[in-house]
């Protein structure tokens, strides 16, 4: 019987972990659940028009979205 390849558990959790981390961070920065959710779902020009949650599918996109949150938190424009 042929064995079906599986994805190692640690690889399967990476996107979920990024999503959770970004969601928690947005909640902290905006201090308002509705504003955080709106930010996570809204296309962002700094993410090539992707929403932060869509960008977080990749490590690079997650890091870019997290950087945007840091700038928002510290009042840095651009």
Protein Blocks (a to p, Z undefined) as FASTA:
>chain_A
ZZdddddfklmmmmmmmmmmmmmmmmmmnopaklmmmmmmpccfklnopafklmmmpmkl
mmmmmmmmmmmmnopgZZ
